[in-house]
Amino acid sequence: TSTGYVSSDFDEWSRLAVGVLVLLMVVGGCSGSTVGGLKVSRIIMWVRFLKSGLHRTFRPKMVEPIKVNGRKVQDGAFEQLFLVISMFGFFAIMGTFVLQLLEPAQSLKGSLSAVISCLGNMGPALADMGGAEGFAQAGATTKVFFAILMILGRLEYVAFVVLFSRQLWKRY
């Protein structure tokens, strides 16, 4: 489950099942929930944007508004969407890099899944950080790093970066 309780070792699962699990960890939950990840509503908007882009490739003069729940999506929403998706990817890659520096004995698969698990607040990871082994084997510095990633995933990436913005603190 996403709470971290494990009923079996993920290393015994097929690659397809593990791939689906990681995909669900990236997607996260529904909008408005406290789960991390990209959120289902953003994935839906992203898929509709890609579909519209493909249509415009074959019919460049076609005007097709992108709608979600029957409402036209504002143009600025796509910039925000790609910002969040890009920041998730950036923090996942950089987090994996930092985790490899902190725990060099960990596999790349274990490190990447641990970072995605922390960013998505999704419970156990895979491989060396998986259900059978868990995060208990990680060092103290690594656990602090995991806590920072969990806060980052819970607060949303843009809000977290804004906290370190000089413009925000100049006004106060």
Phi, psi and omega in degrees: 000173180282356179275348178108355177282136186238134178258343177206167180278124182295336180293342179272352181280163176288162179297325179297314180296319178294320178298318177296319179299314180294320177300316178294327177294322179290316182295316179083225183237198181281159179294147182090347179273167182270003180288152177278206182085185185278338180083142183298319182298323178290322178295318178299313180297320180296316179297318179293324177295318178296318179298316179296320178297321177294319178299318181290338176294319181272336179228082188299334183269359182289136176249114182226107179291144179270126184239142172231126184056037177079359180250141178292134179276131180292151182299321180295338180294328180288323175298316178296318179300311181291330175297313181294316180296317179295319180292322176300312178299317180299311181292328177293316180291312180294322178297320177296319178299313180296318180296324176294327176288321181286322183232075185297339181282345181286147177286159178297320178299315179295319180293313181297316181291328177293318179294315178296321177299317180289317179297326180268359184049052190245020176083221189288160178254202181241174175054235185295335179256016186285189185299322181288323182265311178077185182272357184297330182285347182288151178287171183297318179296321179295321179293324175296318177299318177299319179297320178296318178297322179295318177296317178302314179292324182286321182281347190081147191290318182295315180297322180295317180293323179298328178302331180261011180281133180294324181297324179296317186276344178292325183289337187250000000 
